[in-house]
Amino acid sequence: MKFTTYLRNQTPRLAVVDGDQLIDLHDADPQVPPDLRAALEAGVDLAAAARQAIGGSSARMPLARVKLAPLVPEPGKIVCLGLNYFDHAKEGGRDKPEYPWFFFRGASSLIAHGDAGVVPRVSSRFDYEAELALVIGRRVPRHTRRADALPYVFGYSCFNDMSVRDYQKRTPQWTIGKNFDATGGFGPVLVSADELPEGAKGLRIQGRLNGQVMQDADTSDMIFDVAETIELLADVLTLEPGDVIVMGTPAGVGQARTPPVWMKPGDRFEVEIDRIGTLVNPIEAEQS
Protein backbone atom coordinates (compact mmCIF):
# COMPACT_ATOMS: atom_id res chain seq x y z
CA MET A 1 0.00 0.00 0.00
CA LYS A 2 1.00 3.60 -0.57
CA PHE A 3 0.04 6.32 1.88
CA THR A 4 0.48 10.06 1.89
CA THR A 5 -0.29 13.08 4.05
CA TYR A 6 -2.05 16.03 2.49
CA LEU A 7 -3.40 19.34 3.75
CA ARG A 8 -7.09 20.09 4.17
CA ASN A 9 -7.76 23.55 5.56
CA GLN A 10 -4.06 23.67 6.54
CA THR A 11 -4.46 20.52 8.65
CA PRO A 12 -2.52 17.32 7.81
CA ARG A 13 -4.71 14.38 6.78
CA LEU A 14 -3.76 10.74 6.20
CA ALA A 15 -4.75 9.20 2.87
CA VAL A 16 -4.21 6.03 0.90
CA VAL A 17 -2.92 6.43 -2.65
CA ASP A 18 -4.62 4.45 -5.40
CA GLY A 19 -3.02 5.12 -8.77
CA ASP A 20 -3.14 8.86 -9.35
CA GLN A 21 -5.86 9.40 -6.74
CA LEU A 22 -6.06 9.50 -2.97
CA ILE A 23 -8.76 8.64 -0.44
CA ASP A 24 -8.89 10.26 2.99
CA LEU A 25 -8.86 7.36 5.46
CA HIS A 26 -10.68 9.20 8.23
CA ASP A 27 -13.46 10.10 5.81
CA ALA A 28 -13.67 6.46 4.75
CA ASP A 29 -13.69 5.23 8.35
CA PRO A 30 -14.08 7.76 11.19
CA GLN A 31 -12.42 5.30 13.58
CA VAL A 32 -9.11 5.86 11.76
CA PRO A 33 -7.34 8.89 13.26
CA PRO A 34 -6.79 11.61 10.65
CA ASP A 35 -2.98 11.69 10.89
CA LEU A 36 -0.36 8.97 10.45
CA ARG A 37 1.37 9.19 13.80
CA ALA A 38 -1.92 9.08 15.71
CA ALA A 39 -3.14 6.15 13.62
CA LEU A 40 0.04 4.18 14.31
CA GLU A 41 -0.07 5.03 18.02
CA ALA A 42 -3.67 3.77 18.15
CA GLY A 43 -2.61 0.47 16.61
CA VAL A 44 -4.90 0.82 13.60
CA ASP A 45 -4.50 -1.83 10.91
CA LEU A 46 -3.83 0.70 8.18
CA ALA A 47 -3.44 -1.91 5.46
CA ALA A 48 -6.94 -3.21 6.16
CA ALA A 49 -8.32 0.31 6.40
CA ALA A 50 -6.69 1.17 3.07
CA ARG A 51 -8.10 -1.90 1.34
CA GLN A 52 -11.56 -1.10 2.65
CA ALA A 53 -11.30 2.52 1.49
CA ILE A 54 -10.12 1.52 -1.99
CA GLY A 55 -12.94 -0.96 -2.35
CA GLY A 56 -15.58 1.38 -0.97
CA SER A 57 -17.45 4.40 -2.21
CA SER A 58 -15.49 7.14 -0.44
CA ALA A 59 -14.68 10.30 -2.38
CA ARG A 60 -11.44 10.33 -4.33
CA MET A 61 -9.20 13.29 -5.07
CA PRO A 62 -6.59 13.65 -7.82
CA LEU A 63 -3.19 13.38 -6.16
CA ALA A 64 -1.82 16.09 -8.44
CA ARG A 65 -4.34 18.64 -7.15
CA VAL A 66 -3.76 18.41 -3.41
CA LYS A 67 -1.13 20.15 -1.32
CA LEU A 68 1.03 17.56 0.39
CA ALA A 69 2.55 17.72 3.87
CA PRO A 70 5.55 15.87 5.32
CA LEU A 71 4.46 12.25 5.72
CA VAL A 72 4.75 12.46 9.50
CA PRO A 73 4.28 16.18 10.20
CA GLU A 74 5.44 15.97 13.83
CA PRO A 75 7.44 12.82 14.54
CA GLY A 76 8.38 12.16 18.13
CA LYS A 77 11.94 11.55 16.94
CA ILE A 78 13.82 11.98 13.67
CA VAL A 79 17.06 10.01 13.91
CA CYS A 80 19.51 10.46 11.03
CA LEU A 81 22.67 8.60 10.07
CA GLY A 82 25.79 10.24 8.69
CA LEU A 83 28.50 8.48 6.66
CA ASN A 84 26.38 5.36 6.11
CA TYR A 85 27.71 4.64 2.61
CA PHE A 86 31.44 3.86 2.44
CA ASP A 87 32.01 5.89 -0.76
CA HIS A 88 30.42 8.93 0.91
CA ALA A 89 32.63 8.52 3.98
CA LYS A 90 35.63 8.17 1.68
CA GLU A 91 34.82 11.28 -0.34
CA GLY A 92 34.71 13.20 2.92
CA GLY A 93 38.16 11.95 3.89
CA ARG A 94 36.95 9.53 6.57
CA ASP A 95 37.34 5.81 7.13
CA LYS A 96 34.45 3.41 7.32
CA PRO A 97 32.79 4.15 10.67
CA GLU A 98 32.67 1.43 13.27
CA TYR A 99 29.47 2.87 14.76
CA PRO A 100 26.80 5.04 13.08
CA TRP A 101 27.20 8.81 13.21
CA PHE A 102 23.75 9.50 14.64
CA PHE A 103 22.22 12.96 14.84
CA PHE A 104 18.70 14.32 15.33
CA ARG A 105 16.50 16.52 13.18
CA GLY A 106 13.61 18.58 14.49
CA ALA A 107 10.10 18.56 13.05
CA SER A 108 10.35 22.27 12.22
CA SER A 109 12.94 21.45 9.54
CA LEU A 110 10.58 19.22 7.55
CA ILE A 111 8.96 20.11 4.24
CA ALA A 112 6.75 18.17 1.86
CA HIS A 113 7.16 17.05 -1.72
CA GLY A 114 6.79 20.17 -3.85
CA ASP A 115 7.73 22.57 -1.06
CA ALA A 116 10.79 24.74 -1.48
CA GLY A 117 14.05 24.02 0.25
CA VAL A 118 15.28 27.35 1.55
CA VAL A 119 18.82 28.67 1.13
CA PRO A 120 19.41 30.55 4.40
CA ARG A 121 20.50 34.17 4.39
CA VAL A 122 23.47 33.32 6.60
CA SER A 123 25.08 30.81 4.21
CA SER A 124 25.35 29.84 0.55
CA ARG A 125 26.86 26.40 1.25
CA PHE A 126 23.56 24.60 0.81
CA ASP A 127 23.99 20.94 -0.07
CA TYR A 128 21.76 18.02 -1.05
CA GLU A 129 21.63 14.46 0.30
CA ALA A 130 19.37 11.81 -1.25
CA GLU A 131 18.32 9.31 1.41
CA LEU A 132 16.01 6.44 2.29
CA ALA A 133 13.71 7.11 5.24
CA LEU A 134 11.61 4.71 7.29
CA VAL A 135 8.70 5.14 9.67
CA ILE A 136 8.37 3.00 12.80
CA GLY A 137 4.95 1.36 13.04
CA ARG A 138 4.99 -0.16 16.54
CA ARG A 139 6.83 0.53 19.79
CA VAL A 140 10.27 -1.07 19.60
CA PRO A 141 11.25 -2.55 22.98
CA ARG A 142 14.68 -1.78 24.35
CA HIS A 143 17.40 -4.23 23.33
CA THR A 144 15.50 -5.55 20.33
CA ARG A 145 17.92 -7.59 18.22
CA ARG A 146 18.36 -7.16 14.49
CA ALA A 147 16.76 -10.53 13.72
CA ASP A 148 13.55 -9.21 15.25
CA ALA A 149 13.77 -5.58 14.09
CA LEU A 150 12.19 -5.35 10.65
CA PRO A 151 8.56 -6.13 11.62
CA TYR A 152 8.56 -2.84 13.55
CA VAL A 153 9.00 -0.84 10.32
CA PHE A 154 5.71 0.35 8.86
CA GLY A 155 7.05 1.71 5.59
CA TYR A 156 9.67 3.56 3.58
CA SER A 157 9.92 6.88 1.79
CA CYS A 158 12.34 9.38 0.24
CA PHE A 159 14.20 12.10 2.13
CA ASN A 160 16.46 15.00 1.14
CA ASP A 161 18.70 15.81 4.11
CA MET A 162 19.59 19.31 2.93
CA SER A 163 22.64 20.52 4.82
CA VAL A 164 24.16 23.93 5.55
CA ARG A 165 27.76 22.81 5.42
CA ASP A 166 29.60 25.69 7.04
CA TYR A 167 27.25 25.59 10.03
CA GLN A 168 27.53 21.80 10.15
CA LYS A 169 31.31 22.15 10.48
CA ARG A 170 31.23 24.83 13.18
CA THR A 171 30.92 22.11 15.79
CA PRO A 172 31.71 18.37 16.05
CA GLN A 173 27.98 17.89 16.65
CA TRP A 174 26.28 18.17 13.23
CA THR A 175 22.86 19.17 14.57
CA ILE A 176 23.11 22.91 13.92
CA GLY A 177 23.80 22.49 10.21
CA LYS A 178 21.02 19.93 9.79
CA ASN A 179 18.11 21.81 11.38
CA PHE A 180 17.61 25.02 9.44
CA ASP A 181 13.94 25.60 8.66
CA ALA A 182 12.71 24.09 5.38
CA THR A 183 15.67 21.77 4.79
CA GLY A 184 14.21 18.29 5.30
CA GLY A 185 12.29 17.11 2.24
CA PHE A 186 10.09 14.11 3.15
CA GLY A 187 7.71 12.26 0.80
CA PRO A 188 5.75 12.14 -1.40
CA VAL A 189 4.46 8.69 -0.42
CA LEU A 190 5.09 6.06 2.22
CA VAL A 191 5.24 2.53 0.80
CA SER A 192 4.35 -0.20 3.27
CA ALA A 193 7.24 -2.50 4.12
CA ASP A 194 5.45 -5.59 2.81
CA GLU A 195 5.62 -4.22 -0.74
CA LEU A 196 9.40 -3.86 -0.74
CA PRO A 197 12.40 -6.17 -0.35
CA GLU A 198 13.29 -7.02 3.24
CA GLY A 199 14.88 -3.99 4.85
CA ALA A 200 14.38 -2.05 1.58
CA LYS A 201 17.61 -3.56 0.26
CA GLY A 202 18.53 -3.66 -3.40
CA LEU A 203 16.76 -0.45 -4.38
CA ARG A 204 18.43 2.05 -6.67
CA ILE A 205 18.65 5.52 -5.13
CA GLN A 206 19.43 8.63 -7.18
CA GLY A 207 19.84 12.31 -6.42
CA ARG A 208 19.41 14.68 -9.39
CA LEU A 209 20.16 18.40 -9.46
CA ASN A 210 18.37 20.19 -12.30
CA GLY A 211 18.02 16.83 -14.04
CA GLN A 212 21.71 15.90 -13.74
CA VAL A 213 22.47 12.72 -11.81
CA MET A 214 24.69 13.64 -8.85
CA GLN A 215 24.22 10.54 -6.69
CA ASP A 216 23.56 7.01 -7.94
CA ALA A 217 23.78 4.02 -5.62
CA ASP A 218 21.96 1.00 -4.21
CA THR A 219 20.46 0.75 -0.74
CA SER A 220 22.36 -2.51 -0.29
CA ASP A 221 25.50 -0.36 -0.15
CA MET A 222 24.58 1.01 3.28
CA ILE A 223 27.18 0.21 5.94
CA PHE A 224 24.57 -0.19 8.67
CA ASP A 225 21.37 -1.63 7.26
CA VAL A 226 17.90 -0.99 8.62
CA ALA A 227 17.79 -3.98 10.97
CA GLU A 228 21.20 -3.29 12.50
CA THR A 229 20.39 0.40 12.87
CA ILE A 230 17.22 -0.39 14.81
CA GLU A 231 19.17 -2.83 17.00
CA LEU A 232 21.80 -0.21 17.81
CA LEU A 233 19.20 2.45 18.58
CA ALA A 234 17.26 0.02 20.77
CA ASP A 235 20.36 -0.36 22.94
CA VAL A 236 19.86 3.29 23.85
CA LEU A 237 16.26 4.42 23.49
CA THR A 238 12.69 3.34 22.86
CA LEU A 239 11.53 3.84 19.29
CA GLU A 240 7.84 4.73 19.12
CA PRO A 241 5.11 4.69 16.45
CA GLY A 242 5.66 7.50 13.98
CA ASP A 243 9.36 7.92 14.72
CA VAL A 244 11.44 8.45 11.58
CA ILE A 245 14.91 7.08 10.79
CA VAL A 246 16.82 8.62 7.87
CA MET A 247 19.41 6.18 6.60
CA GLY A 248 22.26 8.30 5.22
CA THR A 249 23.37 9.41 1.77
CA PRO A 250 25.64 7.91 -0.91
CA ALA A 251 28.63 9.57 -2.56
CA GLY A 252 28.27 12.56 -4.86
CA VAL A 253 27.30 15.36 -2.49
CA GLY A 254 28.07 18.91 -3.53
CA GLN A 255 30.73 19.70 -0.94
CA ALA A 256 32.92 16.78 -2.13
CA ARG A 257 33.08 18.00 -5.73
CA THR A 258 35.80 20.14 -7.32
CA PRO A 259 34.72 22.88 -7.37
CA PRO A 260 31.96 22.40 -4.79
CA VAL A 261 28.38 22.42 -6.09
CA TRP A 262 25.95 24.30 -3.87
CA MET A 263 22.22 24.46 -4.43
CA LYS A 264 20.98 27.95 -5.24
CA PRO A 265 17.64 29.69 -5.77
CA GLY A 266 16.01 28.45 -8.97
CA ASP A 267 17.45 24.94 -8.68
CA ARG A 268 15.42 21.76 -8.38
CA PHE A 269 16.50 18.61 -6.58
CA GLU A 270 14.96 15.16 -6.96
CA VAL A 271 15.38 12.05 -4.85
CA GLU A 272 14.22 8.89 -6.62
CA ILE A 273 14.18 5.43 -5.04
CA ASP A 274 13.04 2.41 -7.02
CA ARG A 275 9.57 1.13 -6.12
CA ILE A 276 9.04 4.03 -3.71
CA GLY A 277 8.80 7.22 -5.76
CA THR A 278 10.36 10.58 -6.50
CA LEU A 279 10.62 13.48 -4.06
CA VAL A 280 10.96 16.88 -5.75
CA ASN A 281 11.87 20.15 -4.05
CA PRO A 282 12.57 23.46 -5.79
CA ILE A 283 15.13 25.69 -4.10
CA GLU A 284 14.39 29.27 -3.04
CA ALA A 285 16.15 32.03 -1.15
CA GLU A 286 15.11 32.87 2.40
CA GLN A 287 12.78 35.83 2.40
CA SER A 288 13.43 38.92 4.49
C-alpha positions as CSV (number, residue, x, y, z in Angstrom):
1,M,0.0,0.0,0.0
2,K,1.0,3.6,-0.6
3,F,0.0,6.3,1.9
4,T,0.5,10.1,1.9
5,T,-0.3,13.1,4.1
6,Y,-2.1,16.0,2.5
7,L,-3.4,19.3,3.8
8,R,-7.1,20.1,4.2
9,N,-7.8,23.6,5.6
10,Q,-4.1,23.7,6.5
11,T,-4.5,20.5,8.7
12,P,-2.5,17.3,7.8
13,R,-4.7,14.4,6.8
14,L,-3.8,10.7,6.2
15,A,-4.7,9.2,2.9
16,V,-4.2,6.0,0.9
17,V,-2.9,6.4,-2.7
18,D,-4.6,4.4,-5.4
19,G,-3.0,5.1,-8.8
20,D,-3.1,8.9,-9.3
21,Q,-5.9,9.4,-6.7
22,L,-6.1,9.5,-3.0
23,I,-8.8,8.6,-0.4
24,D,-8.9,10.3,3.0
25,L,-8.9,7.4,5.5
26,H,-10.7,9.2,8.2
27,D,-13.5,10.1,5.8
28,A,-13.7,6.5,4.7
29,D,-13.7,5.2,8.4
30,P,-14.1,7.8,11.2
31,Q,-12.4,5.3,13.6
32,V,-9.1,5.9,11.8
33,P,-7.3,8.9,13.3
34,P,-6.8,11.6,10.6
35,D,-3.0,11.7,10.9
36,L,-0.4,9.0,10.4
37,R,1.4,9.2,13.8
38,A,-1.9,9.1,15.7
39,A,-3.1,6.1,13.6
40,L,0.0,4.2,14.3
41,E,-0.1,5.0,18.0
42,A,-3.7,3.8,18.1
43,G,-2.6,0.5,16.6
44,V,-4.9,0.8,13.6
45,D,-4.5,-1.8,10.9
46,L,-3.8,0.7,8.2
47,A,-3.4,-1.9,5.5
48,A,-6.9,-3.2,6.2
49,A,-8.3,0.3,6.4
50,A,-6.7,1.2,3.1
51,R,-8.1,-1.9,1.3
52,Q,-11.6,-1.1,2.7
53,A,-11.3,2.5,1.5
54,I,-10.1,1.5,-2.0
55,G,-12.9,-1.0,-2.4
56,G,-15.6,1.4,-1.0
57,S,-17.5,4.4,-2.2
58,S,-15.5,7.1,-0.4
59,A,-14.7,10.3,-2.4
60,R,-11.4,10.3,-4.3
61,M,-9.2,13.3,-5.1
62,P,-6.6,13.7,-7.8
63,L,-3.2,13.4,-6.2
64,A,-1.8,16.1,-8.4
65,R,-4.3,18.6,-7.2
66,V,-3.8,18.4,-3.4
67,K,-1.1,20.1,-1.3
68,L,1.0,17.6,0.4
69,A,2.5,17.7,3.9
70,P,5.6,15.9,5.3
71,L,4.5,12.2,5.7
72,V,4.7,12.5,9.5
73,P,4.3,16.2,10.2
74,E,5.4,16.0,13.8
75,P,7.4,12.8,14.5
76,G,8.4,12.2,18.1
77,K,11.9,11.6,16.9
78,I,13.8,12.0,13.7
79,V,17.1,10.0,13.9
80,C,19.5,10.5,11.0
81,L,22.7,8.6,10.1
82,G,25.8,10.2,8.7
83,L,28.5,8.5,6.7
84,N,26.4,5.4,6.1
85,Y,27.7,4.6,2.6
86,F,31.4,3.9,2.4
87,D,32.0,5.9,-0.8
88,H,30.4,8.9,0.9
89,A,32.6,8.5,4.0
90,K,35.6,8.2,1.7
91,E,34.8,11.3,-0.3
92,G,34.7,13.2,2.9
93,G,38.2,12.0,3.9
94,R,37.0,9.5,6.6
95,D,37.3,5.8,7.1
96,K,34.4,3.4,7.3
97,P,32.8,4.2,10.7
98,E,32.7,1.4,13.3
99,Y,29.5,2.9,14.8
100,P,26.8,5.0,13.1
101,W,27.2,8.8,13.2
102,F,23.7,9.5,14.6
103,F,22.2,13.0,14.8
104,F,18.7,14.3,15.3
105,R,16.5,16.5,13.2
106,G,13.6,18.6,14.5
107,A,10.1,18.6,13.1
108,S,10.3,22.3,12.2
109,S,12.9,21.5,9.5
110,L,10.6,19.2,7.6
111,I,9.0,20.1,4.2
112,A,6.7,18.2,1.9
113,H,7.2,17.1,-1.7
114,G,6.8,20.2,-3.8
115,D,7.7,22.6,-1.1
116,A,10.8,24.7,-1.5
117,G,14.1,24.0,0.3
118,V,15.3,27.4,1.6
119,V,18.8,28.7,1.1
120,P,19.4,30.6,4.4
121,R,20.5,34.2,4.4
122,V,23.5,33.3,6.6
123,S,25.1,30.8,4.2
124,S,25.3,29.8,0.6
125,R,26.9,26.4,1.2
126,F,23.6,24.6,0.8
127,D,24.0,20.9,-0.1
128,Y,21.8,18.0,-1.0
129,E,21.6,14.5,0.3
130,A,19.4,11.8,-1.3
131,E,18.3,9.3,1.4
132,L,16.0,6.4,2.3
133,A,13.7,7.1,5.2
134,L,11.6,4.7,7.3
135,V,8.7,5.1,9.7
136,I,8.4,3.0,12.8
137,G,5.0,1.4,13.0
138,R,5.0,-0.2,16.5
139,R,6.8,0.5,19.8
140,V,10.3,-1.1,19.6
141,P,11.2,-2.5,23.0
142,R,14.7,-1.8,24.3
143,H,17.4,-4.2,23.3
144,T,15.5,-5.5,20.3
145,R,17.9,-7.6,18.2
146,R,18.4,-7.2,14.5
147,A,16.8,-10.5,13.7
148,D,13.5,-9.2,15.2
149,A,13.8,-5.6,14.1
150,L,12.2,-5.4,10.6
151,P,8.6,-6.1,11.6
152,Y,8.6,-2.8,13.5
153,V,9.0,-0.8,10.3
154,F,5.7,0.3,8.9
155,G,7.0,1.7,5.6
156,Y,9.7,3.6,3.6
157,S,9.9,6.9,1.8
158,C,12.3,9.4,0.2
159,F,14.2,12.1,2.1
160,N,16.5,15.0,1.1
161,D,18.7,15.8,4.1
162,M,19.6,19.3,2.9
163,S,22.6,20.5,4.8
164,V,24.2,23.9,5.5
165,R,27.8,22.8,5.4
166,D,29.6,25.7,7.0
167,Y,27.2,25.6,10.0
168,Q,27.5,21.8,10.1
169,K,31.3,22.2,10.5
170,R,31.2,24.8,13.2
171,T,30.9,22.1,15.8
172,P,31.7,18.4,16.0
173,Q,28.0,17.9,16.6
174,W,26.3,18.2,13.2
175,T,22.9,19.2,14.6
176,I,23.1,22.9,13.9
177,G,23.8,22.5,10.2
178,K,21.0,19.9,9.8
179,N,18.1,21.8,11.4
180,F,17.6,25.0,9.4
181,D,13.9,25.6,8.7
182,A,12.7,24.1,5.4
183,T,15.7,21.8,4.8
184,G,14.2,18.3,5.3
185,G,12.3,17.1,2.2
186,F,10.1,14.1,3.1
187,G,7.7,12.3,0.8
188,P,5.8,12.1,-1.4
189,V,4.5,8.7,-0.4
190,L,5.1,6.1,2.2
191,V,5.2,2.5,0.8
192,S,4.3,-0.2,3.3
193,A,7.2,-2.5,4.1
194,D,5.5,-5.6,2.8
195,E,5.6,-4.2,-0.7
196,L,9.4,-3.9,-0.7
197,P,12.4,-6.2,-0.3
198,E,13.3,-7.0,3.2
199,G,14.9,-4.0,4.9
200,A,14.4,-2.0,1.6
201,K,17.6,-3.6,0.3
202,G,18.5,-3.7,-3.4
203,L,16.8,-0.5,-4.4
204,R,18.4,2.1,-6.7
205,I,18.6,5.5,-5.1
206,Q,19.4,8.6,-7.2
207,G,19.8,12.3,-6.4
208,R,19.4,14.7,-9.4
209,L,20.2,18.4,-9.5
210,N,18.4,20.2,-12.3
211,G,18.0,16.8,-14.0
212,Q,21.7,15.9,-13.7
213,V,22.5,12.7,-11.8
214,M,24.7,13.6,-8.8
215,Q,24.2,10.5,-6.7
216,D,23.6,7.0,-7.9
217,A,23.8,4.0,-5.6
218,D,22.0,1.0,-4.2
219,T,20.5,0.8,-0.7
220,S,22.4,-2.5,-0.3
221,D,25.5,-0.4,-0.1
222,M,24.6,1.0,3.3
223,I,27.2,0.2,5.9
224,F,24.6,-0.2,8.7
225,D,21.4,-1.6,7.3
226,V,17.9,-1.0,8.6
227,A,17.8,-4.0,11.0
228,E,21.2,-3.3,12.5
229,T,20.4,0.4,12.9
230,I,17.2,-0.4,14.8
231,E,19.2,-2.8,17.0
232,L,21.8,-0.2,17.8
233,L,19.2,2.5,18.6
234,A,17.3,0.0,20.8
235,D,20.4,-0.4,22.9
236,V,19.9,3.3,23.8
237,L,16.3,4.4,23.5
238,T,12.7,3.3,22.9
239,L,11.5,3.8,19.3
240,E,7.8,4.7,19.1
241,P,5.1,4.7,16.5
242,G,5.7,7.5,14.0
243,D,9.4,7.9,14.7
244,V,11.4,8.4,11.6
245,I,14.9,7.1,10.8
246,V,16.8,8.6,7.9
247,M,19.4,6.2,6.6
248,G,22.3,8.3,5.2
249,T,23.4,9.4,1.8
250,P,25.6,7.9,-0.9
251,A,28.6,9.6,-2.6
252,G,28.3,12.6,-4.9
253,V,27.3,15.4,-2.5
254,G,28.1,18.9,-3.5
255,Q,30.7,19.7,-0.9
256,A,32.9,16.8,-2.1
257,R,33.1,18.0,-5.7
258,T,35.8,20.1,-7.3
259,P,34.7,22.9,-7.4
260,P,32.0,22.4,-4.8
261,V,28.4,22.4,-6.1
262,W,26.0,24.3,-3.9
263,M,22.2,24.5,-4.4
264,K,21.0,28.0,-5.2
265,P,17.6,29.7,-5.8
266,G,16.0,28.5,-9.0
267,D,17.5,24.9,-8.7
268,R,15.4,21.8,-8.4
269,F,16.5,18.6,-6.6
270,E,15.0,15.2,-7.0
271,V,15.4,12.0,-4.8
272,E,14.2,8.9,-6.6
273,I,14.2,5.4,-5.0
274,D,13.0,2.4,-7.0
275,R,9.6,1.1,-6.1
276,I,9.0,4.0,-3.7
277,G,8.8,7.2,-5.8
278,T,10.4,10.6,-6.5
279,L,10.6,13.5,-4.1
280,V,11.0,16.9,-5.8
281,N,11.9,20.1,-4.0
282,P,12.6,23.5,-5.8
283,I,15.1,25.7,-4.1
284,E,14.4,29.3,-3.0
285,A,16.2,32.0,-1.2
286,E,15.1,32.9,2.4
287,Q,12.8,35.8,2.4
288,S,13.4,38.9,4.5
